[in-house]
Amino acid sequence: MSARSWLFALAALTAAVAGTPASAQDEVINRGTPRTPNDFSSPEAAAFQAGRDNGNFNREYLDHAAKTHGPRRSPAAVEASARELLTESGLVCQTAASVELGQTRNRREIYEVDCASGPGYILVEGPPPQTFSCLQLSAEAARRRAEDPNADVGSQCALPGNSEAALYAEFGRAAGLACTVDAGTWIGRPEQGGDRFEIGCSDGDGAWIDVAADGSVRLSAECLEVVSVGQTCALTTGQEQAAGLQTRLTGTPLGECRPQAARYVGGNASGRFYEVKCADGQGAMARFDAAGVFARSYACAEAGQIGDGCKL
């Protein structure tokens, strides 16, 4: 399900809205059927957030203790084997570098690859081949270390091109985020496949971003939306969200608002609606069109029929 299709799924319209005059109904959020957090996260993400081991992190493959070393091979042979595994796994990756890490107990070769764009991987010979995103492994390692600082977190990516900071910044640019990316983490796999990441920014709202197996990147949802349906963005603060909305309001009738808090209200055919609480204590709503351009502001007194009205 795309981000656009679930922007409207926050709560049912009240009976009072049904009786609203047509002119006012044009501004009412079409909320559709309420959804639960499970509608917006994969089983892997739920397991990750609950602190349970994800089955993809199979210690037969990735524990340091499981690795043995066979005869050394030439860089060209290693590169050819890694590319073959990428092809068998259906991953699109123009390899920039590859290295042989060793073997599993079952004598299956283990490789790390750095892709020219997108995340790198640790690959394990099959059948079937096993693939582990470097960012996925890093997120799991962080979870295990949070539980036990001395935990053995298994193999991790070490090639310079697999630097997390560079990869997350690349994802942010590809998804069209207008902020300075300063953090990121893997959070699960969407139903359509690929990987889902949370991106954090130092000067604006973060987002959930999906990266498909072919390397394409798309915005799943901004964190203001994620929070509005009961999910969590761990890398984004309320202050960062308010700062991001202030940037978008510059040069508009709400340009002097200086938001202290912000929330996503919902969307309809005319655009997307946000509530802000301004520095002077007054509240307002802003509507942005489908292209993200400011379209109109509403005083809270006239915004009662927009979604659930002003709440901040």
VEXMARDO-254542 format. One line per 3 residues: number of its first residue (from 1); for each residue x, y, z of C-alpha. Coordinates in Angstrom, 2 decimals, always signed. Last residue first. Layout:
<pts>
NUM = X/Y/Z; ...
</pts>
This chain:
<pts>
312 = -2.63/+21.21/+20.08; -6.02/+19.71/+19.22; -7.41/+21.81/+16.37
309 = -10.23/+20.14/+14.45; -10.92/+16.41/+14.25; -10.52/+16.28/+10.48
306 = -11.26/+19.73/+9.14; -14.76/+20.52/+10.38; -13.59/+22.57/+13.35
303 = -11.12/+24.55/+11.25; -12.89/+27.91/+11.28; -12.06/+28.81/+14.90
300 = -8.66/+27.16/+14.50; -7.72/+29.84/+11.99; -7.25/+28.32/+8.55
297 = -4.33/+28.71/+6.13; -4.33/+28.03/+2.40; -2.40/+26.52/-0.51
294 = +1.23/+25.97/+0.54; +3.02/+23.89/-2.12; +3.64/+20.18/-1.45
291 = +2.88/+19.14/-5.04; -0.43/+17.59/-3.98; -1.48/+20.88/-2.37
288 = -0.55/+22.03/+1.12; -3.19/+23.03/+3.67; -2.30/+24.84/+6.88
285 = -4.10/+24.80/+10.20; -3.92/+27.33/+12.99; -3.20/+27.75/+16.68
282 = -2.44/+30.75/+18.85; -0.05/+30.55/+21.78; +2.18/+33.37/+20.56
279 = +4.86/+30.86/+19.52; +2.43/+29.12/+17.19; +0.70/+25.77/+17.61
276 = +0.51/+24.15/+14.19; -2.04/+21.82/+12.59; -1.32/+20.17/+9.25
273 = -3.58/+19.34/+6.31; -2.75/+17.60/+3.04; -4.30/+18.42/-0.31
270 = -7.51/+19.12/-2.21; -8.36/+15.48/-2.89; -8.22/+14.67/+0.81
267 = -5.62/+14.58/+3.55; -5.06/+14.10/+7.24; -4.30/+15.99/+10.47
264 = -0.49/+15.86/+10.60; +0.81/+17.44/+13.79; +2.91/+20.42/+14.82
261 = +4.37/+21.98/+17.93; +6.23/+25.18/+18.79; +5.55/+26.64/+15.37
258 = +7.20/+30.00/+14.56; +3.93/+31.56/+13.37; +5.49/+34.46/+11.48
255 = +5.27/+32.72/+8.10; +1.66/+31.71/+8.66; +0.34/+33.99/+5.90
252 = +3.00/+32.38/+3.66; +6.61/+33.44/+2.96; +8.08/+30.76/+5.22
249 = +5.49/+28.07/+5.97; +7.58/+25.17/+4.61; +10.53/+26.18/+6.77
246 = +8.27/+26.41/+9.82; +7.04/+22.88/+9.05; +10.56/+21.53/+9.31
243 = +11.17/+23.37/+12.57; +7.98/+21.91/+14.07; +9.06/+18.39/+13.10
240 = +12.53/+18.95/+14.54; +11.03/+20.21/+17.80; +8.76/+17.17/+18.02
237 = +11.83/+14.96/+17.83; +12.83/+12.53/+15.07; +15.01/+9.42/+15.29
234 = +12.59/+7.13/+17.14; +9.73/+7.64/+14.70; +6.83/+5.80/+16.28
231 = +3.50/+4.40/+15.11; +0.05/+5.39/+16.36; -1.50/+6.51/+13.09
228 = -0.66/+10.22/+13.52; +2.93/+9.37/+14.49; +3.64/+7.91/+11.05
225 = +2.04/+10.90/+9.35; +4.26/+13.40/+11.19; +7.13/+11.03/+10.47
222 = +6.82/+11.46/+6.72; +5.51/+8.41/+4.92; +6.65/+5.77/+2.42
219 = +9.00/+7.98/+0.42; +10.42/+6.02/-2.47; +13.81/+4.58/-3.40
216 = +14.63/+2.31/-6.34; +17.50/-0.11/-5.78; +16.03/-3.00/-7.78
213 = +15.30/-4.87/-4.54; +13.16/-1.95/-3.40; +14.17/+0.74/-0.89
210 = +11.29/+2.10/+1.19; +11.64/+5.28/+3.23; +10.00/+6.17/+6.55
207 = +10.47/+9.83/+7.30; +12.11/+12.54/+9.39; +10.76/+16.04/+9.91
204 = +13.18/+18.93/+9.81; +16.54/+20.43/+10.76; +18.71/+17.61/+12.11
201 = +17.00/+14.91/+10.06; +16.16/+11.28/+10.87; +15.51/+8.49/+8.36
198 = +13.58/+5.34/+9.22; +14.22/+2.50/+6.83; +12.06/-0.04/+5.03
195 = +13.60/-2.83/+2.98; +12.64/-4.62/-0.23; +9.39/-6.50/-0.61
192 = +5.83/-5.44/-1.49; +4.65/-6.23/+2.03; +7.09/-3.78/+3.56
189 = +10.28/-5.10/+5.21; +11.52/-3.88/+8.57; +12.94/-1.03/+10.64
186 = +16.45/-0.35/+9.27; +17.98/+2.72/+10.89; +18.90/+6.28/+9.99
183 = +20.59/+9.39/+11.26; +21.76/+12.90/+10.31; +19.86/+13.70/+7.12
180 = +19.79/+17.45/+6.45; +16.32/+18.33/+5.19; +14.30/+18.68/+2.00
177 = +13.57/+14.96/+1.63; +13.12/+14.03/-2.03; +13.25/+10.24/-1.65
174 = +16.52/+10.03/-3.59; +18.08/+12.75/-1.43; +17.08/+11.01/+1.78
171 = +18.30/+7.64/+0.53; +21.72/+9.09/-0.34; +21.99/+10.69/+3.11
168 = +21.17/+7.30/+4.60; +23.88/+5.61/+2.55; +26.58/+8.18/+3.35
165 = +25.97/+8.00/+7.09; +25.85/+4.20/+7.09; +29.28/+3.73/+5.53
162 = +29.07/+0.77/+3.14; +31.57/+2.32/+0.74; +34.32/+1.95/+3.33
159 = +33.92/-1.88/+3.39; +33.25/-3.06/+6.95; +29.87/-4.78/+6.96
156 = +29.06/-6.69/+10.13; +29.42/-10.38/+10.98; +28.10/-11.55/+14.31
153 = +26.60/-9.42/+17.07; +28.44/-11.06/+19.96; +26.84/-9.33/+22.95
150 = +29.04/-7.46/+25.42; +26.85/-4.35/+25.64; +23.81/-6.61/+26.27
147 = +20.27/-5.43/+25.54; +21.39/-2.24/+23.79; +24.12/-4.29/+22.11
144 = +21.49/-6.63/+20.67; +19.41/-3.76/+19.30; +22.47/-2.05/+17.80
141 = +23.51/-5.31/+16.13; +20.03/-5.72/+14.64; +20.19/-2.22/+13.19
138 = +23.67/-2.85/+11.78; +22.58/-6.10/+10.16; +19.65/-4.38/+8.45
135 = +21.93/-1.57/+7.27; +24.38/-4.03/+5.75; +21.48/-5.77/+4.00
132 = +21.64/-9.53/+4.48; +21.30/-11.96/+1.59; +21.10/-15.76/+1.74
129 = +21.55/-17.82/-1.42; +19.21/-20.81/-1.75; +20.98/-23.12/-2.08
126 = +23.00/-21.38/-1.13; +26.12/-19.20/-0.83; +26.01/-16.41/+1.74
123 = +25.92/-12.71/+0.86; +26.59/-9.72/+3.11; +25.12/-6.68/+1.47
120 = +25.66/-3.07/+0.48; +22.98/-0.43/+0.57; +22.10/+1.86/-2.32
117 = +24.32/+3.02/-5.14; +27.68/+1.72/-6.40; +27.09/-1.40/-4.33
114 = +29.62/-2.54/-1.72; +29.71/-6.32/-1.39; +30.53/-8.54/+1.58
111 = +30.99/-12.24/+0.93; +30.42/-15.53/+2.77; +31.24/-18.90/+1.18
108 = +29.31/-21.96/+2.28; +31.50/-24.57/+3.94; +28.70/-25.97/+6.12
105 = +30.21/-24.38/+9.22; +29.97/-21.11/+7.33; +32.84/-19.80/+5.23
102 = +35.12/-16.77/+5.10; +34.75/-13.03/+4.60; +35.45/-12.75/+0.85
99 = +35.54/-9.13/-0.31; +33.65/-7.08/-2.87; +33.95/-3.56/-4.21
96 = +31.99/-1.17/-6.43; +29.43/-3.81/-7.36; +26.59/-2.65/-9.56
93 = +23.75/-3.99/-7.45; +20.24/-5.02/-8.49; +19.26/-7.91/-6.24
90 = +17.35/-10.87/-7.66; +19.02/-13.35/-5.30; +20.53/-15.41/-8.13
87 = +21.94/-12.22/-9.67; +23.50/-11.09/-6.39; +24.97/-14.57/-5.89
84 = +26.56/-14.48/-9.34; +27.97/-11.02/-8.67; +29.63/-12.27/-5.48
81 = +31.16/-15.24/-7.28; +32.58/-13.05/-10.06; +34.02/-10.52/-7.60
78 = +35.68/-13.27/-5.54; +37.21/-14.78/-8.68; +38.51/-11.38/-9.80
75 = +39.96/-10.67/-6.35; +41.92/-13.96/-6.57; +41.08/-16.75/-4.17
72 = +42.40/-17.64/-0.73; +41.89/-21.27/+0.30; +39.07/-21.83/+2.80
69 = +38.48/-19.90/+5.99; +36.13/-20.82/+8.77; +33.29/-18.74/+10.09
66 = +30.78/-20.12/+12.58; +32.33/-18.49/+15.63; +31.90/-15.05/+14.05
63 = +28.19/-15.69/+13.88; +26.69/-14.91/+10.48; +25.44/-17.96/+8.68
60 = +24.45/-20.49/+11.32; +23.52/-17.48/+13.43; +20.47/-16.83/+11.29
57 = +19.55/-13.14/+11.35; +16.57/-13.57/+9.05; +14.58/-15.09/+11.92
54 = +14.40/-11.69/+13.64; +15.21/-12.00/+17.31; +12.66/-10.34/+19.58
51 = +12.98/-6.82/+20.96; +9.39/-5.78/+20.37; +10.53/-3.23/+17.78
48 = +12.38/-5.88/+15.77; +9.52/-8.35/+15.95; +7.08/-5.71/+14.74
45 = +9.47/-4.68/+11.97; +9.86/-8.28/+10.81; +6.11/-8.82/+10.92
42 = +5.81/-5.86/+8.53; +4.56/-2.44/+9.48; +1.74/-0.12/+8.44
39 = -1.35/-2.28/+8.80; -0.02/-3.56/+12.13; -0.34/-0.04/+13.55
36 = -4.12/-0.37/+13.30; -6.30/+1.19/+10.66; -9.45/+3.28/+10.79
33 = -11.59/+3.03/+7.65; -11.89/+6.14/+5.49; -10.63/+9.50/+6.76
30 = -11.73/+11.86/+4.03; -10.68/+15.13/+5.63; -13.26/+17.89/+5.44
27 = -12.33/+20.96/+3.36; -14.80/+20.36/+0.54; -17.36/+19.49/+3.20
24 = -17.53/+23.16/+4.12; -19.01/+24.18/+0.79; -21.25/+21.09/+0.76
21 = -22.90/+22.02/+4.07; -21.95/+19.72/+6.97; -24.49/+17.06/+7.85
18 = -22.17/+14.13/+7.29; -19.57/+15.92/+9.40; -21.84/+15.80/+12.41
15 = -22.15/+12.04/+12.09; -18.42/+11.78/+12.70; -15.94/+10.76/+10.01
12 = -14.12/+7.52/+10.77; -10.49/+7.63/+11.89; -6.90/+7.87/+10.52
9 = -6.91/+6.27/+7.06; -6.55/+9.23/+4.71; -2.78/+9.15/+4.33
6 = -3.06/+5.45/+3.64; -3.37/+5.63/-0.13; -0.70/+8.28/-0.56
3 = +1.88/+6.28/+1.41; +1.44/+3.38/-0.97; +0.00/+0.00/+0.00
</pts>
